[in-house]
């Protein structure tokens, strides 16, 4: 787990404990990802690493702390919104970021296929 993933996990755990609604989770995650992107240097690798760490942090919170399925959905959407909404240079890597989210979700779905959360999320991915 890299430092950004650890920080994101801690924030998501705090949001879960505080009972923050999905909109608040999305806003917080989007701001954290944008802040990470802005630290530079900016490239496809940095964008995909930030998105991957964000999705893995959310999956940890959902899996380990039994957070609602919607938290993972909100976090995935927020990570992609951050890349899309940041504009400029980072927006050109939206496809890579989307592929990264899909790859992580596919991996989690394979690893935890018996759990309905992951099957549900794999179906939701088409709507991002």
ABEGO torsion letter per residue (X at the ends): XBAAAAAAAAAAAAAAAAGBBAAAAAAAAAAAAAAAAAAOBBBAAAAAAAAAAAAAAAAAAAAAAGBBAAAAAAAAAAAAAAAAAAEEAAAAAAAAAAAAAAAAAAAAAAAAAABAAAAAAAAAAAAX
